[in-house]
Amino acid sequence: MRSTLTIHKAAVEANLKAIKTRLNKGVKTMAVVKSNAYGHGLVEFATCIKDKTDWFCVVRVEEGVQLRENGIQNPILVFEIPTAERVPLYTQYNLTATVADISGFDVLKDGTEYHLNFGTGMKRLGFDASETSSVLEKMSSHSNIKCTGIYTHYANSDSNFDISVATQLARFNAIRAQFPSELMTHTANSGAILYHTDKAVQFDAVRPGISLYGYAPGVVEIPDLQSVIDWTSYIMQIQKVSLGEAVSYGSAWKASEEGWIATVPVGYSDGIPRVIGGDIAVMANGAIFKQVGRITMDYFMFFTKQPLAVGTEVYLFNREELIPDIWAEQTGTITYEIITGINARTPKRYI
Ligand SMILES: *Cc1c(COP(=O)(O)O)cnc(C)c1O
């Protein structure tokens, strides 16, 4: 194994607990495990928390199928708009569909359960408020399929930009009031759960994603969340480097002193952003080393004054000083992109 992602189950459970402590009594959790559980391994992650969450949410219907084929029995909500060729999967695998446009009512197979998605400020997927009466008509004319829930999604729960959570919530409440009261209602992503505890965003259930994996959704730190992954590899080769000798493509880095170059078999195809080449810290034998030269497709190198043994374990992430947030900041992106960028082929170990 060139590299391994080790997921600490106790840390995942602690994150789920941190979320639950913020919930009103009786509010259900719908754990968001889209995109390979944010890089943590869809089936493994879901299996780890299946007894501690009520629902799972995925984007792609195939992700729901994969969960079912691996023994997950919790209700599963699929966010994407169902396409004609995939609609049989919803009933076949007992997955809850999302209806977010008028054609959605006609495409679903008899017996499919669905939640309605209303857009209230995100302009991604969802009905517009002006379609409410047509939606109500379709709901009653299509008794072959069953509406069991209604939801919306916040554009700015992590900050306070133009369309605030309060604005979207007011829009949603006005829509919600026109639908049967028994529909399961949910709006809150991690940002809404963690940063908007003062507002009535929780309804019947919440949809935490990034916080489950231990990261704050915005710049405001959440002290009771913790990163759950170690990303480790090993030294594949160690070689002497003399003063002035160049390392990696472009010979962009040259040794300013004598020492050793350790080669680690992880590269940009595994998910290290190439742009931070020359600026990554890694850990081996408890010490921090500086990665040097350009990141290559399958390898990176680091400099060490003293030789280290071939086979020595190398940490790219360690849940303490080496966390994915640092790479996100260095590359001007969000932690979501760093963790979902870890190649899915990376073996996962749950301990
Ligand atoms: C991704 C997603 C979530 C989870 O968002 P986080 O910011 O990761 O908590 C919730 N709801 C919907 C519709 C999503 O697409």
PDBQT file of the ligand as one rigid body, heavy atoms in Angstrom, charges set to zero:
ROOT
HETATM    1  C1  LIG A 401     -23.636  18.836   1.002  1.00  0.00    +0.000 C 
HETATM    2  C2  LIG A 401     -24.991  19.128   1.525  1.00  0.00    +0.000 A 
HETATM    3  C3  LIG A 401     -25.235  19.169   2.908  1.00  0.00    +0.000 A 
HETATM    4  C4  LIG A 401     -24.121  19.087   3.932  1.00  0.00    +0.000 C 
HETATM    5  O1  LIG A 401     -23.391  20.300   3.955  1.00  0.00    +0.000 OA
HETATM    6  P1  LIG A 401     -22.184  20.545   4.952  1.00  0.00    +0.000 P 
HETATM    7  O2  LIG A 401     -21.809  21.961   4.738  1.00  0.00    +0.000 OA
HETATM    8  O3  LIG A 401     -21.087  19.624   4.535  1.00  0.00    +0.000 OA
HETATM    9  O4  LIG A 401     -22.683  20.242   6.316  1.00  0.00    +0.000 OA
HETATM   10  C5  LIG A 401     -26.549  19.311   3.325  1.00  0.00    +0.000 A 
HETATM   11  N1  LIG A 401     -27.552  19.436   2.430  1.00  0.00    +0.000 NA
HETATM   12  C6  LIG A 401     -27.354  19.426   1.100  1.00  0.00    +0.000 A 
HETATM   13  C7  LIG A 401     -28.512  19.570   0.178  1.00  0.00    +0.000 C 
HETATM   14  C8  LIG A 401     -26.062  19.291   0.598  1.00  0.00    +0.000 A 
HETATM   15  O5  LIG A 401     -25.849  19.293  -0.717  1.00  0.00    +0.000 OA
ENDROOT
TORSDOF 0
